[in-house]
């Protein structure tokens, strides 16, 4: 019997000043909070195919990182997790499930590190967890190959968000992201963690997903068949089912 579509959930657009930055976000749904953190050159719009399904069971916050989307302020990867923690406190979310994609996965994992981390369950999607090395030509080739696996509907969203962020922010963030390394801090991530990877990721290869799941204290890996670097957009059905199943375990007795 085919599954019934999720009921439509209204999302509100809000903004909040955090420190010297202005953070924009969208919020909708009811239930335990889930925070969605996009990756490099992205925005909260990258979760468009997932937020509604999650909001049928959770209170969903899709945030634009500082320097991206509608948010304003200088982006610094080393400070991003602290800014996200401050923003969560300001909106009254003291603990949440956190889902982070690519560079946002690195930020989400940093947020989940330590005994006082405000993270219940963690989902890392094609996360920038280990150094890739800064090779502009190789990086450009990987991005060009990644286009093969992108849904055509995603390309205008990607282009518009990249233009909005601007070349300087993208350059600085890319340099920081490809040099990021979580390996020494994996043991500090105590939250149960689902590692989700696209089968055909040409930006961060699937081998990195296997390595990440193995180094986490409580990690498990799901590979989304046919997806590239953006499985939440490429294959939203399998992606949403995997994430909902994982987060739903926190509600089980």
N, C-alpha and C positions, 0 to 999 in steps of 0.2 A: 504494500500500500504506500503511495507516495507521501512524503512528509509534507505537512502543512506549512505554508510560508509564515515567517515570524511576523507578528503584528508590527505595524509602523510605529516607530518611536520618534517623538519630536525632540530635536536637539536644539539647545539654546547656545548662542555665541556670546561669550563673555570675555572680559579682559581684567587684568589685575597688575598693579605695579609691585614688583618684587625687587628690593634694592634699587638699583638705578635702571632696571629694565622693565619693559611693559610686556607682559605675557598674555597672549590670546589663547583661548581654548574653547572647545565645544563640549557640552555636557548633556546627557540624556539617560533615561532609564531609571530603574529603581533596584535596590539590592546592594550587596557588597560592592565596594568601589573597585574599578579596574582603570588603570592609567595606561594609555597608549602613547608610546614615544617613538616618533619617526626617525629616519636616518638622514644621512648626508643629502643636502639639496632638496629635502622633503618638507612636508607640513602635515598637519593633522588630516588633510584630505586623503593621504595615502591609505587611511583606514576606512575609506568610504564604503567598501564592500564587506566590512567586518563589524563596524560599530553598531549597526542596527541589530544584527544577530546576537551580539553580546549584550546589548541593552535590553533584550527581552528578559534577561535574568540578572543583570548587574547594572549598577550606576556607572556609566562609562564616561571617562574624561579623555578627550583627544587633544593633546597639547601641542602648540607650536613652540619648538625650542627657540630660545633667544637667538635672534639673528636670522631666523627662518620663518616662512609663512607670514603671518601678520604680526608676529612678535618683533619687538625692537630692542636693540642693545647689542653690544659686541659679544660674539660667541667665543668662548674659550672652553675647550673640551675638559681641561683640568678642573673647571669650576661648575660644569654643567650639572653634575649630580647634586651638588650643594644647592644650586638654584632650584632644581626640581624638588628637593626636599623642603626648601623654604616655601615654594609655591604650594605644595601639598598641605603644609601646615596652615597656610593662609586661607585655603579653601575648605579647611576643616576635615581633610583626609589624613588621619594620623597613621593608618595602616591600609594597604591596598594590595591587590594583585597588580603586577606591573608587566607589561608586554613591550619589548623594545626591539626595533628592527635595525640591523646593520650598525651604524655608529650609535643609534639609540639603544641597541643591545648592550654596547659597552657601557653607556651611561646608566642603563637600568641595572646592570650587574654591579657597578660601583655603588649604586644606591642600596643594593641588597647586601653589601659587605658589612660585617660587624654585628655585634650582639644587639645593638639598638636599631638595627635596620628596620625601616617602616614597610617592609615587603612581606606579604604572606606567601604568595606563590609567584614564581618568576617564569616568564616565557621569553626566550632569546631567539630571535628570528634572523638567520643568516648574519649572525653578530660579528662585528669587528673586534674579535677577542684577542687575536695574536698578530704580531707584526707581519705586514705584507711587504715592507720595504718600499721606499719612495722611488719608483721608476716611472716617470711620467708617460713614456711611450708604452710600456707594458700595461700600465693602468688604463691608458686610452684604448689599447687593443682589447682589453678585457671588457671595457664598457661597450665598445662597438659590437663585440660578440654577444654581449648580454641583450642587446636590442632584439636579437633573433627570437628570444623567449619572452619578450614583453608583449602584453596585450596591446593592440593598437590604441585602445581607449586610454591607456596609461600615458602614452607619449605626450599628449598636450598638457597633462597634469605635471609631468616631470619637467617639461620645458618651461612652463609658467612659474613653477616653484624655483627653478634654477635662476631664472631672470630676476625674480623677486629677491632672492638671497644676494645676488651680485657676485661677480668674479672674485673679489678679494675675500669675502667670507668663505666661498667655496674652496678657494685655494688653501687658505689657512686651515680650515676644518679638515680637508682631505689630507694635508700633511700630517696633522695630529692623529687622524683616524687610522692611517695605514701604519703608524708607528706604535699604536696602542698595544698593550700587553697585559692580559688579566691573569696569566698563568700563576704568578706568585701569589695572587689574591684569591684564587678559586676556592681554597679551603675556607676562606672567610664567608663564602656565600652559603648560608644555612637554609635558605628557603628551598623547598622542593622546586626543581627547575625542569621545564620542558624546553629542549633545544629543537627548533624547527628549521629545516633547511630545504631549499629548492634543489631538486635533482640535478638541474642543469645550471647551477649558479656559476657564472663565469667571472664574477667579481671576487667572491670569497668562496673558494672551492669546497665541496662537501666534506673533504678530508678534515677541514678545520672544524666542521660540526661534530664529527666523530671524536676528534681530539678534545673539544670543549666539553662534550657530554661525559667523557671519561675522567676529566680532571675535576669535575664538580662533585661535592660530597653526595648529593642526591639529584643526579641528572639523568634524564632519559632523552633519547633522540627519536624524532619522527622526520622522515624524508617525504616531501610532497612530490609525487611523480608528475613529470611534465612541467614543473615550475622552474623559473629562473631565480634571480636574486630577490624578487618581490613576490613570494608565494602567496601573501595575503591578498594580492590583487590578481596574480596569474591564475590561481586555483582557489578562489574564496570558499567553495563548498568544503573540500577536504580540510582546508586550513581552519575554518570556523569549527568544524566538528572536532578536530584534534584539540583546539584550545578550549572549547566548551567542556569537553570530556575531562581534560586535565584540571581546569578550574573547578569543575563540579565536584571533584573528589574532596575539595576542602569543605564542602557543605555536607558530605556524607557522614553519618554517625560513626 
